[in-house]
Amino acid sequence: MRAVFDETLITGNALIDGQHKELIDRINKLLILCENDKPAKREAIRLLDYLIEYTEFHFGEEEKLQEELGYPGLAEHKKKHEELRETVKVLYEMLEEQEGPTDAFVTQVNKNVTEWLYHHIHGFDRSVAEFAFMRENESRL
């Protein structure tokens, strides 16, 4: 299953939406590798690193934006980000224990990364975008 960025994932913040598209692209690169008959462990680890490097950048940008906005849910949002970091540790362990990415690894990427991202964007990120919109348009409300 590939991740898809569609209109339901648009938060209205162009910077964050662009970063979400990039995250989905990186998830898909990992999943595409895993579709190979014999995906290489080293390449899977490299792509997981690539995904996590960008995820860390994105989380930093989101948290900085929330700090600037005075977003009241920042602490909870940071906890959700930490959940994904813990998930990735498990994925690394799975790769280390196997010769390469297995079907179980792909299942975990889809369930615990792709689905997590969708849920996170629909809930947490959208609420930040709504908060930002309300702050920016207080005079019109």
Protein Blocks (a to p, Z undefined) as FASTA:
>chain_A
ZZdddfklpgoiaklmmmmmmmmmmmmmmmmmmmpmbacfklmmmmmmmmmmmmmmmmmm
mmmmmmmnopaklmmmmmmmmmmmmmmmmmmmmmmmpmbdcfklmmmmmmmmmmmmmmmm
mmmmmmmmmmmmmmmmmmmZZ
